[in-house]
Structures are given as C-alpha cells and as structure tokens.
C-alpha cells in the first residue's frame, strides 16, 4: 500500500485505494521513535537508489505532514 500511496501522491497513474492514514494506523500505538526509524529507513533507501535531493525533501515533507495521523492514534 505504501508504494501505491506514493505513486498516487506523486502524480502517478495509480490511484490510492487504501484507508486514510489515521484509520490505517489507529490502535497500532506507533511511537515517535518507531516512526522516525521508518523515516530513516526510507531516506536511506532513497540515498541508496540515487534519488535526487529535491525528491528526498518532498518525501520527507510528506512523512512529517502525515506524522499526526500515524503516531499514537
């Protein structure tokens, strides 16, 4: 679902059909540290695959904007 979410959010041809972020993560009790570990993993994967700085900043912005709907909901 993450791939579909990012493809849709970045203007790709696929449309995200999953749950909204709050509903998808409700009752998972995700901590700030767990969330940031996932962000770090994604950023490392982007670095490893030669993704440009601008694109990495856009992904980081998306993660920070979604944080309230994922952490401790």
Secondary structure, 3 states (H helix, E strand, C coil): CHHHHHHHHCCCCCCCCCCCHHHHHCCCCECHHHHHHHHHHHHHHHHHCCCCHHHHHHHHHHHHHHHHHCECC
